[in-house]
Amino acid sequence: MSESLIKVEGVSKKYCRSLKRSLWYGMQDLMRELTGRSHGCNEDLRPGEFWSVNDVSFELRRGECLGLIGPNGAGKSTLLKMLNGLIKPNKGRITIRGRVGALIELGAGFNPVLTGIENIFVNGTVLGYTKNEIKQKLAAIIDFSELNEFINSPVQNYSSGMKVKLGFAIASELNVDLLLLDEVLAVGDMSFRFKCLSKVNEMVKDSAVILVSHDMKAISRYCNKAVHLSEGKIVEFGEPQHVIDNYISTQIKHKKLIIGNTKIISDFKINGNESDSVDINEKSNIRLSLEVKKDINIRQDYMVRIVIKDLSDEAVTLSEHVISNIYSDEHKSNYYITCDIPAFSLFPGHYWIDVGIHSPSLRQTYELISNCRILKISGVCSRYGGYKSRLLAKWSIVD
């Protein structure tokens, strides 16, 4: 079997919701450690405390990539900070063998007043490389980071994307044994993101990688293990796609909103039924049923807007249409708005749908239903419209 690089045994970390009380608890814990009375003091929660990570155990070997998924506040970032040695666990033990490279927070590990090239030498030294060894890898690091003309500028002048590029270039080119990535790649541009993920795929052959991401496509493609964390505990550990499918089912159960008791939108259907699964290359139809009520004061012109988001609630595409004079006919109370889509130019996966009724300027919202449906796009991607591109669609009104 391949070498074990990281072993996590019953690790827990607690925090206090009150800053003032947290400082007081911190002083108490420090005094216990100094006086040798710290044994057993971390077993129970004190008033205001909660477990951010609770009894987590797993092992990762060389050649494995572990994906950490879960909702915000699940404890993923806290766990990575403990693995990187930034914070101490209250309970449990972490054993790590080899060099650790981490991109956990933007700018972490960089001295802002030093230039990019100076920070390369600082980080390389921390990882145990000599000055001559760093010089031999310097050109490759600068080339991968794509920061050639900015490498001699202070890091404090870098954008968030530039910091990610420099940090990833250092970690990948200095051949770390364990690489920790916490969603920071989402900040970079799309081309560099794919470049980094391809590099991760190469690094897994000789290293171990832990990837925290809301991008289920990346977890499924690059990881051979996955952990679903929720409220600090491991919900499931196993094969990535199986863990992802169960996680998505949990998300649907907790987040999906049923349309009803709304002011205007009375029904929402995709392809004429309640099924929300569509083929990526087939024509689709979204149909909204709108009910005009006398107590709703809407201008003659209004905008219908459909926004499609990834599972991290970030909009990836949208379509909108301004409709005029529909409310001038006092005898009608129900209308059907259809949105014909030639093909969803998105990557296969799961997406949330928001639907809203707004003023044409978007200054006023008459109704907005977030996460009214989850859309499953399947099939082989033959074309891609581009991240955050407009959704090609034809709108019409059916009496």
VEXDREN-2710 file (C-alpha; in Angstrom, 1 decimal):
% VEXDREN-2710
k/r/px/py/pz
1/MET/0.0/0.0/0.0
2/SER/1.1/3.6/-0.6
3/GLU/2.6/5.7/2.2
4/SER/0.2/7.3/4.6
5/LEU/0.7/11.1/4.6
6/ILE/-2.0/12.2/7.0
7/LYS/-3.9/10.5/9.7
8/VAL/-6.7/12.3/11.6
9/GLU/-7.9/10.6/14.8
10/GLY/-11.0/11.9/16.7
11/VAL/-10.2/15.5/16.0
12/SER/-12.5/18.2/17.5
13/LYS/-12.4/22.0/17.7
14/LYS/-14.7/24.2/19.6
15/TYR/-15.4/28.0/19.4
16/CYS/-17.4/30.5/21.4
17/ARG/-20.0/32.7/19.7
18/SER/-19.3/35.6/22.0
19/LEU/-16.0/37.4/21.4
20/LYS/-15.8/38.7/25.0
21/ARG/-16.4/35.3/26.5
22/SER/-14.1/33.7/24.0
23/LEU/-11.2/35.9/25.2
24/TRP/-12.0/35.0/28.8
25/TYR/-12.0/31.3/28.0
26/GLY/-8.8/31.7/26.1
27/MET/-7.1/33.2/29.2
28/GLN/-8.4/30.4/31.3
29/ASP/-7.1/27.7/28.9
30/LEU/-3.7/29.4/28.7
31/MET/-3.4/29.5/32.5
32/ARG/-4.3/25.8/32.7
33/GLU/-1.6/24.9/30.2
34/LEU/1.0/26.9/32.0
35/THR/0.1/25.3/35.3
36/GLY/-0.2/21.8/33.9
37/ARG/-3.9/21.5/34.6
38/SER/-5.2/21.4/31.0
39/HIS/-5.9/17.6/31.0
40/GLY/-9.6/17.0/30.5
41/CYS/-10.6/20.7/30.3
42/ASN/-11.5/20.4/26.6
43/GLU/-14.0/17.6/26.9
44/ASP/-17.2/19.6/27.6
45/LEU/-18.7/22.7/26.1
46/ARG/-18.9/25.8/28.3
47/PRO/-21.7/28.3/28.0
48/GLY/-21.8/29.9/24.5
49/GLU/-19.4/27.3/22.9
50/PHE/-20.1/24.9/20.0
51/TRP/-18.2/22.2/18.2
52/SER/-17.0/23.6/14.8
53/VAL/-15.4/20.2/14.1
54/ASN/-16.6/17.2/16.1
55/ASP/-14.9/13.8/16.3
56/VAL/-13.5/13.7/12.7
57/SER/-11.3/10.8/11.7
58/PHE/-9.8/9.8/8.3
59/GLU/-6.5/8.7/6.6
60/LEU/-5.1/9.9/3.3
61/ARG/-2.3/8.2/1.4
62/ARG/0.1/9.3/-1.3
63/GLY/-1.7/9.3/-4.6
64/GLU/-5.1/10.1/-3.1
65/CYS/-7.2/13.3/-3.5
66/LEU/-9.9/13.9/-0.9
67/GLY/-12.8/16.2/-1.6
68/LEU/-14.4/18.0/1.4
69/ILE/-18.0/19.1/0.7
70/GLY/-20.8/20.5/2.8
71/PRO/-22.8/23.7/3.5
72/ASN/-21.2/26.9/4.7
73/GLY/-20.4/26.6/8.4
74/ALA/-19.9/22.8/8.2
75/GLY/-16.4/23.0/9.6
76/LYS/-14.4/22.4/6.4
77/SER/-12.1/25.5/6.7
78/THR/-11.6/24.9/10.4
79/LEU/-10.5/21.3/9.7
80/LEU/-8.0/22.5/7.0
81/LYS/-6.6/25.1/9.4
82/MET/-5.9/22.4/12.0
83/LEU/-4.3/20.2/9.3
84/ASN/-2.0/23.2/8.4
85/GLY/-1.1/23.8/12.0
86/LEU/-2.7/27.3/12.2
87/ILE/-4.9/26.3/15.1
88/LYS/-4.8/23.5/17.6
89/PRO/-7.5/20.9/18.0
90/ASN/-9.2/20.6/21.4
91/LYS/-9.4/16.9/21.2
92/GLY/-7.8/14.2/19.0
93/ARG/-4.6/13.8/17.1
94/ILE/-3.3/14.8/13.7
95/THR/-0.2/13.0/12.2
96/ILE/1.3/14.4/9.0
97/ARG/4.4/13.2/7.1
98/GLY/6.2/15.4/4.6
99/ARG/6.0/19.0/3.4
100/VAL/2.6/20.7/3.5
101/GLY/1.5/23.4/1.1
102/ALA/-1.8/25.2/1.7
103/LEU/-4.0/27.8/0.1
104/ILE/-6.5/28.3/2.8
105/GLU/-7.1/32.0/3.0
106/LEU/-6.2/34.7/0.4
107/GLY/-2.8/36.2/1.2
108/ALA/-2.1/33.8/4.1
109/GLY/1.6/33.0/4.3
110/PHE/2.6/36.1/2.4
111/ASN/4.3/39.2/3.8
112/PRO/2.4/42.0/2.1
113/VAL/5.3/44.5/2.0
114/LEU/7.6/42.0/0.3
115/THR/7.6/41.5/-3.5
116/GLY/6.3/38.4/-5.1
117/ILE/9.8/37.0/-5.8
118/GLU/10.8/37.7/-2.1
119/ASN/7.8/35.8/-0.9
120/ILE/8.7/32.9/-3.1
121/PHE/12.0/32.6/-1.2
122/VAL/10.3/33.0/2.2
123/ASN/7.8/30.3/1.5
124/GLY/10.4/28.0/0.0
125/THR/12.6/28.4/3.1
126/VAL/9.6/27.5/5.3
127/LEU/9.1/24.3/3.3
128/GLY/12.7/23.4/3.9
129/TYR/14.3/24.3/0.6
130/THR/17.8/25.9/0.3
131/LYS/18.3/29.2/-1.5
132/ASN/20.0/27.4/-4.4
133/GLU/17.1/24.9/-4.7
134/ILE/14.6/27.7/-4.8
135/LYS/16.6/29.5/-7.5
136/GLN/16.5/26.4/-9.6
137/LYS/12.7/26.4/-9.5
138/LEU/12.2/30.1/-9.6
139/ALA/11.6/30.4/-13.4
140/ALA/9.1/27.6/-13.3
141/ILE/7.2/29.2/-10.4
142/ILE/7.1/32.6/-12.1
143/ASP/6.0/31.1/-15.4
144/PHE/3.2/29.1/-13.8
145/SER/1.9/32.1/-11.8
146/GLU/1.6/34.2/-15.0
147/LEU/2.9/37.2/-12.9
148/ASN/6.0/38.0/-15.0
149/GLU/5.6/41.8/-15.0
150/PHE/4.3/42.0/-11.5
151/ILE/6.6/39.5/-9.7
152/ASN/8.8/42.4/-8.4
153/SER/5.8/44.3/-7.0
154/PRO/4.7/44.2/-3.3
155/VAL/2.1/41.5/-2.7
156/GLN/-0.1/44.1/-1.0
157/ASN/-0.7/45.6/-4.4
158/TYR/-1.9/42.2/-5.8
159/SER/-5.5/41.4/-6.6
160/SER/-7.1/38.4/-4.9
161/GLY/-6.7/36.4/-8.1
162/MET/-3.0/37.3/-8.4
163/LYS/-2.4/36.1/-4.8
164/VAL/-4.0/32.8/-5.6
165/LYS/-1.8/32.4/-8.7
166/LEU/1.4/33.1/-6.7
167/GLY/0.3/30.8/-3.9
168/PHE/-0.6/27.9/-6.1
169/ALA/2.5/28.2/-8.2
170/ILE/4.7/28.1/-5.1
171/ALA/2.9/25.0/-3.7
172/SER/2.8/23.1/-6.9
173/GLU/6.3/23.8/-8.2
174/LEU/8.0/23.2/-4.9
175/ASN/6.7/19.6/-4.8
176/VAL/4.9/19.5/-1.5
177/ASP/3.8/16.1/-0.1
178/LEU/0.4/17.3/1.0
179/LEU/-1.6/20.2/-0.7
180/LEU/-4.5/21.8/1.1
181/LEU/-6.9/23.9/-1.1
182/ASP/-9.9/25.7/0.4
183/GLU/-12.1/27.2/-2.3
184/VAL/-9.6/29.9/-3.1
185/LEU/-9.3/28.7/-6.7
186/ALA/-12.8/30.1/-7.3
187/VAL/-11.4/33.6/-7.1
188/GLY/-9.1/33.1/-10.1
189/ASP/-10.0/33.5/-13.7
190/MET/-11.5/30.4/-15.5
191/SER/-8.5/29.6/-17.6
192/PHE/-6.1/29.6/-14.6
193/ARG/-8.6/27.6/-12.6
194/PHE/-8.6/24.8/-15.1
195/LYS/-4.8/25.0/-15.2
196/CYS/-4.6/24.6/-11.5
197/LEU/-7.0/21.6/-11.4
198/SER/-5.0/19.9/-14.2
199/LYS/-1.9/20.5/-12.1
200/VAL/-3.7/18.9/-9.1
201/ASN/-4.4/15.9/-11.3
202/GLU/-0.7/15.6/-12.0
203/MET/0.4/16.2/-8.3
204/VAL/-1.9/13.4/-7.0
205/LYS/0.5/10.9/-8.6
206/ASP/3.2/11.7/-6.1
207/SER/1.4/13.6/-3.4
208/ALA/-1.9/13.8/-1.5
209/VAL/-4.4/16.6/-2.0
210/ILE/-7.4/17.8/0.1
211/LEU/-9.7/20.0/-1.9
212/VAL/-12.5/22.0/-0.3
213/SER/-15.0/23.2/-2.9
214/HIS/-18.7/23.9/-3.7
215/ASP/-17.9/22.9/-7.3
216/MET/-19.2/19.3/-7.5
217/LYS/-17.9/18.8/-11.0
218/ALA/-14.3/19.4/-9.7
219/ILE/-14.8/17.1/-6.7
220/SER/-16.2/14.3/-9.0
221/ARG/-13.5/14.7/-11.6
222/TYR/-10.3/15.1/-9.6
223/CYS/-11.0/13.4/-6.3
224/ASN/-11.0/9.6/-5.6
225/LYS/-12.4/10.1/-2.1
226/ALA/-15.0/12.5/-0.6
227/VAL/-16.2/13.5/2.8
228/HIS/-19.5/15.2/3.5
229/LEU/-19.3/17.4/6.6
230/SER/-22.3/18.9/8.3
231/GLU/-22.3/20.8/11.7
232/GLY/-18.7/19.6/12.2
233/LYS/-19.4/15.9/11.8
234/ILE/-18.8/13.4/9.0
235/VAL/-22.1/12.5/7.4
236/GLU/-20.6/10.3/4.8
237/PHE/-17.1/9.1/3.6
238/GLY/-16.7/7.3/0.4
239/GLU/-16.7/7.3/-3.4
240/PRO/-17.0/10.9/-4.6
241/GLN/-20.1/10.6/-6.9
242/HIS/-22.1/8.6/-4.4
243/VAL/-21.2/11.2/-1.6
244/ILE/-22.1/14.1/-3.9
245/ASP/-25.5/12.6/-4.9
246/ASN/-26.5/12.1/-1.3
247/TYR/-25.3/15.6/-0.4
248/ILE/-27.3/17.1/-3.2
249/SER/-30.4/15.1/-2.0
250/THR/-29.9/16.6/1.4
251/GLN/-29.6/20.1/0.0
252/ILE/-32.8/19.7/-2.0
253/LYS/-34.6/18.5/1.1
254/HIS/-33.5/21.5/3.2
255/LYS/-33.5/24.3/0.6
256/LYS/-36.1/23.6/-2.0
257/LEU/-39.1/25.9/-1.8
258/ILE/-42.5/24.9/-3.0
259/ILE/-44.3/27.6/-5.1
260/GLY/-47.6/28.4/-3.4
261/ASN/-49.1/31.2/-1.4
262/THR/-47.2/33.7/-3.5
263/LYS/-48.3/37.0/-4.7
264/ILE/-48.0/36.5/-8.5
265/ILE/-46.2/33.3/-9.6
266/SER/-48.7/30.4/-9.1
267/ASP/-46.9/27.6/-11.0
268/PHE/-43.5/26.8/-12.5
269/LYS/-42.8/23.9/-14.8
270/ILE/-40.0/22.6/-17.0
271/ASN/-40.9/20.8/-20.2
272/GLY/-44.6/20.7/-19.1
273/ASN/-44.1/18.6/-15.9
274/GLU/-42.6/18.6/-12.5
275/SER/-39.4/16.8/-13.7
276/ASP/-36.4/19.0/-13.5
277/SER/-33.9/16.8/-15.4
278/VAL/-33.0/17.9/-18.9
279/ASP/-30.5/16.8/-21.5
280/ILE/-27.8/19.4/-22.2
281/ASN/-28.3/19.4/-26.0
282/GLU/-32.1/19.1/-26.2
283/LYS/-34.6/21.9/-26.5
284/SER/-36.3/22.8/-23.2
285/ASN/-39.3/24.9/-22.2
286/ILE/-39.9/26.8/-19.0
287/ARG/-43.4/27.8/-18.3
288/LEU/-44.5/30.3/-15.6
289/SER/-48.1/30.7/-14.5
290/LEU/-48.8/34.3/-13.4
291/GLU/-51.9/35.3/-11.5
292/VAL/-52.9/39.0/-11.6
293/LYS/-54.4/40.2/-8.3
294/LYS/-56.0/43.5/-7.8
295/ASP/-54.1/44.2/-4.6
296/ILE/-50.8/44.0/-6.4
297/ASN/-49.7/47.4/-7.6
298/ILE/-47.6/46.7/-10.7
299/ARG/-46.7/49.1/-13.5
300/GLN/-47.7/48.3/-17.0
301/ASP/-44.2/47.2/-17.9
302/TYR/-42.5/44.5/-15.8
303/MET/-39.6/42.1/-16.2
304/VAL/-39.6/38.4/-15.8
305/ARG/-36.2/37.1/-14.8
306/ILE/-34.9/33.5/-14.5
307/VAL/-31.5/33.1/-12.9
308/ILE/-29.6/29.7/-12.9
309/LYS/-27.1/29.3/-10.0
310/ASP/-24.6/26.6/-9.0
311/LEU/-24.9/24.8/-5.7
312/SER/-22.8/27.5/-4.0
313/ASP/-25.6/30.0/-4.9
314/GLU/-23.5/31.9/-7.5
315/ALA/-25.3/32.9/-10.7
316/VAL/-23.9/31.2/-13.8
317/THR/-26.4/32.3/-16.4
318/LEU/-29.7/34.1/-16.7
319/SER/-32.5/35.2/-19.1
320/GLU/-34.8/38.1/-18.7
321/HIS/-37.7/39.6/-20.7
322/VAL/-39.6/42.9/-20.4
323/ILE/-43.4/42.5/-20.9
324/SER/-45.5/45.5/-21.7
325/ASN/-49.2/46.3/-21.2
326/ILE/-50.3/42.8/-20.0
327/TYR/-51.9/44.3/-16.9
328/SER/-54.0/46.8/-18.8
329/ASP/-56.8/44.3/-19.5
330/GLU/-58.9/44.2/-16.3
331/HIS/-60.9/41.2/-17.5
332/LYS/-57.9/38.8/-17.4
333/SER/-56.4/37.4/-14.3
334/ASN/-54.2/34.6/-15.4
335/TYR/-51.3/34.5/-17.9
336/TYR/-48.7/32.0/-19.0
337/ILE/-45.2/33.1/-19.8
338/THR/-43.0/30.6/-21.7
339/CYS/-39.3/30.6/-22.1
340/ASP/-38.0/28.4/-25.0
341/ILE/-34.4/27.4/-24.6
342/PRO/-32.6/25.8/-27.6
343/ALA/-30.0/24.1/-25.3
344/PHE/-28.5/24.7/-21.9
345/SER/-25.0/25.7/-22.6
346/LEU/-23.8/24.7/-19.2
347/PHE/-21.7/21.9/-17.8
348/PRO/-23.6/18.8/-16.7
349/GLY/-24.5/18.9/-13.1
350/HIS/-27.0/20.3/-10.6
351/TYR/-28.2/24.0/-10.5
352/TRP/-30.6/26.1/-8.5
353/ILE/-33.2/28.2/-10.3
354/ASP/-34.5/31.6/-9.1
355/VAL/-37.5/33.3/-10.7
356/GLY/-38.6/36.8/-10.1
357/ILE/-40.9/39.6/-11.3
358/HIS/-39.2/43.0/-11.3
359/SER/-39.5/46.5/-12.7
360/PRO/-37.6/46.9/-16.0
361/SER/-34.9/48.9/-14.2
362/LEU/-34.6/46.2/-11.5
363/ARG/-35.1/48.9/-8.9
364/GLN/-38.2/47.3/-7.6
365/THR/-38.9/43.6/-7.0
366/TYR/-42.6/42.5/-7.0
367/GLU/-41.8/38.9/-6.3
368/LEU/-38.6/36.7/-6.0
369/ILE/-38.6/33.0/-5.3
370/SER/-35.1/31.7/-4.6
371/ASN/-34.2/28.0/-5.2
372/CYS/-37.7/27.3/-6.5
373/ARG/-36.4/24.3/-8.4
374/ILE/-33.1/22.3/-8.7
375/LEU/-32.2/21.7/-12.3
376/LYS/-30.3/18.5/-13.2
377/ILE/-28.4/18.8/-16.6
378/SER/-27.2/15.5/-18.0
379/GLY/-25.6/14.4/-21.2
380/VAL/-22.3/15.1/-23.0
381/CYS/-21.3/18.7/-23.3
382/SER/-21.0/19.5/-27.0
383/ARG/-20.7/23.2/-26.6
384/TYR/-20.3/25.6/-23.7
385/GLY/-21.7/29.1/-23.6
386/GLY/-19.2/30.5/-21.2
387/TYR/-19.3/31.2/-17.5
388/LYS/-21.8/33.9/-16.5
389/SER/-23.0/34.2/-20.1
390/ARG/-26.6/35.0/-21.1
391/LEU/-29.0/32.1/-21.6
392/LEU/-30.2/32.0/-25.2
393/ALA/-34.0/31.9/-25.0
394/LYS/-37.2/33.0/-26.7
395/TRP/-40.0/34.4/-24.6
396/SER/-43.7/34.5/-25.4
397/ILE/-47.1/35.0/-23.7
398/VAL/-49.8/32.4/-23.9
399/ASP/-53.3/33.5/-23.0
END
